[in-house]
Amino acid sequence: MNVAQESRRCLQAPLVLALCMLVTNGPTAIAGSPNVHVNQSQDRPCVLVMMADNWAWPHASALGDSVVRTPTFDHLASNGVVFDNAFCLCPSCAPARAAFLTGQTIHRLDDAANLHGRFPAEIEVFPEALEKAGYHVGFSGKGWAPGRIEESGRTRNPAGEEYANAEAFLNALPSDQPFFYWYSSRNPHIPWQDGEQMKAEMNQKDVRVPQYLPDVPLVRDNICDYLCEVQLFDQECAQILEQFERAGRLSNTLVIMTGDNGWQMPHGLAHIYDAGTRVPLVMSWPGKIEEGIRAQDFVNFDDFAPTFMELAGLKPGDQCTGHSLLPAMQQDPHRQVRDYVFLSRERHANVRRGDRSYPVRALRTRDFLFVRNFEPELWPAGDPEVYHSVGDYGDVDFTWTKQFILQHQHEPAIRPFFTMNFSKRPSEELYDLRIDPDQTINVIDQPDLSDVRRQLSGRLEEWMNQTADPRSRNPHDNRWDKAPYYGGKANNNQIPKKRPRD
């Protein structure tokens, strides 16, 4: 019996002007109770998802970043609900997207818990359910990736039918059919080489350098490289919204703008901290949900599939570990506001001898992040010398910031940043977000937090048991180490040709 089968058994429970056209007659609640029933007619709501590739919270002007300019996100925020506590469940592209598509946490998805792996055909995905219910479904861009579709027993991407762009999708969309469309951008994925004109307009003195990175001119310059591509993604979303508006397909459409996981700086992508797991998220549905709301409900990526299923009038399957976001979207006063999420990771890149994963489970609450590292003898950032893919410390992607820290690691001022981002970690970590929002000081052994440690550890173990996590029975389960890895070998083409400013 594989993990997916066992889980089903065990769990039963362009233009700103164009954007302004989205605004309709003021807010009303979603029809019905929090358990919304949507009729099966052609007026069922449509869904448009616009997802960035490695966009971390809070890098949007509506979220308080004073350097980046994101008018599309900001407009949707003023006409919808911003979720200040949205998490991607896993800080790795393909697994996070698998959780998005299935409504399940990654340890229930077999090989799909890994990057550059397979997505088993027997695992249910919401795009197929929506198609069977009469929706026109498609995506453009990345979709579920990176991974090997043909090795999964599937004939197409789990995200549905692939279209060259939004225009092609709209040309194929019958006028009387509800739709789900996922625009999956490649921005702001490295290499951050676009947007030089935008960069010239940024004031590097206003850049916030997080505590896990050295505050030097090169790092500030590198952050601006990334922010330029965030702005490019925002422009892409404006153009897509304009296309759907011209086609007359926004009047009953839930619009979502988010990122798939955190940024590719050290401490980010592939790592369980907020820099790798916390993402911007806004939802806008004019006339159906309240406007200008900052929701504090905690959201995880396995919540999307049950939300879309419920919108289509379908009952989410018992295999889902997530919960519908409709009550939170409409700010229903009787809803139970969730104030935590569970996070996971298995193998990101193949960067450790023996094809080893770096398995982690974590619990993030409002005040604390509790982390359990199952193999603390391994290097969390990957082996110091290249093993198979990416490069040295390959679970931190190449940026000029990474290069700077590695080159200056023996200097007293930089050594703490090297230790924080590249050294081995203990079996448990605890971060007090009330005084350490960037999660840089492990307080796991602090006596006055012993009760917190015990409580969070117990809650994590209970969740692992409830969701049939193989590591709840065998913490050293090596099934994900044995899974095929289809990513390429390390090569110099991953290093950008452009040099940073001095």
Secondary structure, 3 states (H helix, E strand, C coil): CCHHHHHHHHCCCCCHHHHHCCCCCCCCCCCCCCCCCCCCCCCCCEEEEEEECCCCCCCCHHHCCCCCCCHHHHHHHHCCEEEEEEECCCCCHHHHHHHHHHCCCHHHCHHHHCCCECCCCCCCCHHHHHHHCCCEEEEEECCCCCECCHHHCCCCCCCCEECCCHHHHHHHCCCCCCEEEEEECCCCCCCCCCCHHHHHCCCHHHCCCCCCCCCCHHHHHHHHHHHHHHHHHHHHHHHHHHHHHHCCCCCCEEEEEEECCCCCCCCCCCCCCHHHHECCEEEECCCCCCCCEEEEEEECHHHHHHHHHHHCCCCCCCCCCCCCCHHHHCCCCCCCCCCEEEEEECCCCCCCCCCCCCCEEEEEECCEEEEEECCCCCCCCCCCCCCCCCCCCCCCCCCHHHHHHHHCCCCCCCHHHHHHHHCCCCCEEEEECCCCCCCCCCCCCCHHHHHHHHHHHHHHHHHHHHCCCHHHHCCCCCHHHHCCCCCCCCCHHHCCCCCCCC
